[in-house]
Structure formats: C-alpha cells, structure tokens
Amino acid sequence: MRTIGVIGSGMISSQLARLAFAAGYNVIMSNSRLSDTLSELVAELGESHG
C-alpha cells in the first residue's frame, strides 16, 4: 500500500488527506497539538481501507 505523511491538520492538509485516502493511499497525519484534535478527520475518513 502506498503511504503519504501529512504534517498539519488545517484546511489544506485535511483536504490533501481526504484526496489521498480516496485515491487509495494510507494517510498518516500529525500536528503540533494533541492527537485527539485529529479525531474528527479520522472518523470522517475511517481507520483503514482494510
């Protein structure tokens, strides 16, 4: 599986994550805040393509 890492969780980074995930990429994200701030985006995308 192809993987892309994204630093940041702003509007552009989140959209990049959505597009990459939809294209079949495994997406890894990080930001400078607590990891629970990414929970909404993770819930939206799902945990994996399985």
C-alpha positions in Angstrom: 0.0 0.0 0.0 1.2 3.5 -0.8 1.6 5.8 2.2 1.6 9.6 2.5 2.5 11.6 5.6 1.0 15.0 6.2 2.2 17.4 8.8 -0.5 19.8 10.0 -4.3 19.5 10.1 -5.5 22.7 8.6 -7.9 23.1 5.7 -5.4 22.4 3.0 -3.7 19.5 4.8 -7.1 17.9 5.7 -8.2 18.2 2.1 -5.0 16.6 0.9 -5.5 13.8 3.3 -9.1 13.3 2.0 -8.0 13.2 -1.6 -5.1 10.8 -0.9 -7.3 8.5 1.1 -9.9 8.4 -1.6 -7.2 7.6 -4.1 -6.2 4.6 -2.0 -3.2 5.9 0.0 -2.6 5.1 3.6 -2.5 8.5 5.2 -0.5 9.3 8.3 -1.1 12.8 9.9 0.5 14.7 12.7 0.2 18.2 14.1 1.6 20.3 16.9 -1.5 19.9 19.1 -2.8 16.8 20.9 -3.6 13.8 18.7 -7.2 13.9 19.7 -7.6 17.1 17.7 -7.4 14.8 14.6 -10.2 12.5 15.8 -12.9 14.2 13.7 -10.9 13.8 10.5 -10.0 10.2 11.3 -13.7 9.5 12.0 -14.6 11.1 8.7 -12.1 9.1 6.7 -12.3 5.8 8.5 -9.4 3.9 10.1 -8.2 2.0 7.0 -9.1 0.7 3.6 -8.7 -2.8 5.1 
